[in-house]
Amino acid sequence: MRLVPADTVRQRVTELILAVSRELPPDVARALAAAHERERSPRGREILRQLRENAACAAAEGLPLCQDTGSAVFFVTHGEDVRLTGGTLRDTLTRATADAYRMGYLRNSMCHPLTRANTGDNTPIVLHLDLVPGDGLTVRFLPKGGGAENMSACAMFAPAKGREGVKNFVRRVVAEAGPNPCPPVIVGVGVGGTFDLAPSLAKEALLRPLGSPNPDADAALLEQELLAELNALGIGPGGLGGDCGCLAVHVRLHPCHIASLPVAVNIQCNSARHGEVSF
C-alpha cells in the first residue's frame, strides 16, 4: 500500500486550479491559432484574435481567463493500492477548491438550486472516480462554465435511430445552442452506456487533448464527420458567422442495452480550461 499525504494533494491541486484558471492549455492555444489561420470571415478572424489576446493577457497578468470560473469538476483515477493519509479524497479536493478560489479571487458560482443562495467558496465539487489497479493517483480538473453547460443535452433513443440518429441529434443540439456557449466550441459526445453514464462519457471526452487521435476507429470516423458538419452550420467564432464555430468533436463509445441508444452532448466554450496532476 502506497501512502500519500492529503496535505500534499491539497497543495498541488490548489496550484493546479489556479494555473488552469489563468493559463489556456497549449492544445487549446494551438487550436485557436490554427482556426485563426483558416477562418475566412473577417469578423470571425477578429473574434479569434481577441480570444488569443485575452489568453495572453490572462497568463501575463495572472488573471482568470474568463469571468465564469466554472463549477469545479474532477475526474480522478485512483489506484486500489494507494491511500490518502490525514484526510479523505473528496474532503481534500473540496478544501483545495475553496483555497484556490479564495486565493485567486475566482468567482464563486455554486448556489442552492432553489433559493439561489451562494455557497461562498465554489463548493461542493463534482467528483467522478475511477478505481483502477496499481498505486497511482491522477487528478484531472475541468472548470465548467455555465453558458456552455446549459447548452448540453441527453436523449434516449431506440436502437433503430442508429448512426444517423446520433449525428442528427448532435447537429440539432449544437445548432440550437448557436452563440450561447461562446464558440468556437469543443463538443463532447457520449454514445452508449445508460442514462447517467452517457453524459459522463461526453464530459470526460472534453479532457482529451485537442489534436490527439481517438483510439477507437469508429469513434474517430464519427468525429471527423461531425466536425465537418458542425462547422458547415456557419455559426462561426462568437456566433457571428464563419468557418470555425467548432474546434473539435470528441466521441466516447460504450456498450449499451440492446433496447436502448443513449446519446449525450456536453459542449465546452472556447476557454476550454483543463489540467491534471499525478501523485
Stockholm file with secondary structure:
# STOCKHOLM 1.0

chainA/1-279         MRLVPADTVRQRVTELILAVSRELPPDVARALAAAHERERSPRGREILRQLRENAACAAAEGLPLCQDTGSAVFFVTHGEDVRLTGGTLRDTLTRATADAYRMGYLRNSMCHPLTRANTGDNTPIVLHLDLVPGDGLTVRFLPKGGGAENMSACAMFAPAKGREGVKNFVRRVVAEAGPNPCPPVIVGVGVGGTFDLAPSLAKEALLRPLGSPNPDADAALLEQELLAELNALGIGPGGLGGDCGCLAVHVRLHPCHIASLPVAVNIQCNSARHGEVSF
#=GR chainA/1-279 SS CEEEEHHHHHHHHHHHHHHHHHSCCHHHHHHHHHHHHHCCCHHHHHHHHHHHHHHHHHHHHTCCSSSCCCEEEEEEEEETTEEEESSCHHHHHHHHHHHHHHHTTCCCCCBCTTTCCBCSSSCSCEEEEEEESSSCEEEEEEEECHHHHTTCEEEEECGGGHHHHHHHHHHHHHHHHTTTTCSSEEEEEEEEECTTHHHHHHHHHTTSCTTCCCSSHHHHHHHHHHHHHHHTTCCCGGGSSSSCSEEEEEEEEEEECTTCEEEEEEEECSSCCCEEEEC
#=GC SS_cons         CEEEEHHHHHHHHHHHHHHHHHSCCHHHHHHHHHHHHHCCCHHHHHHHHHHHHHHHHHHHHTCCSSSCCCEEEEEEEEETTEEEESSCHHHHHHHHHHHHHHHTTCCCCCBCTTTCCBCSSSCSCEEEEEEESSSCEEEEEEEECHHHHTTCEEEEECGGGHHHHHHHHHHHHHHHHTTTTCSSEEEEEEEEECTTHHHHHHHHHTTSCTTCCCSSHHHHHHHHHHHHHHHTTCCCGGGSSSSCSEEEEEEEEEEECTTCEEEEEEEECSSCCCEEEEC
//
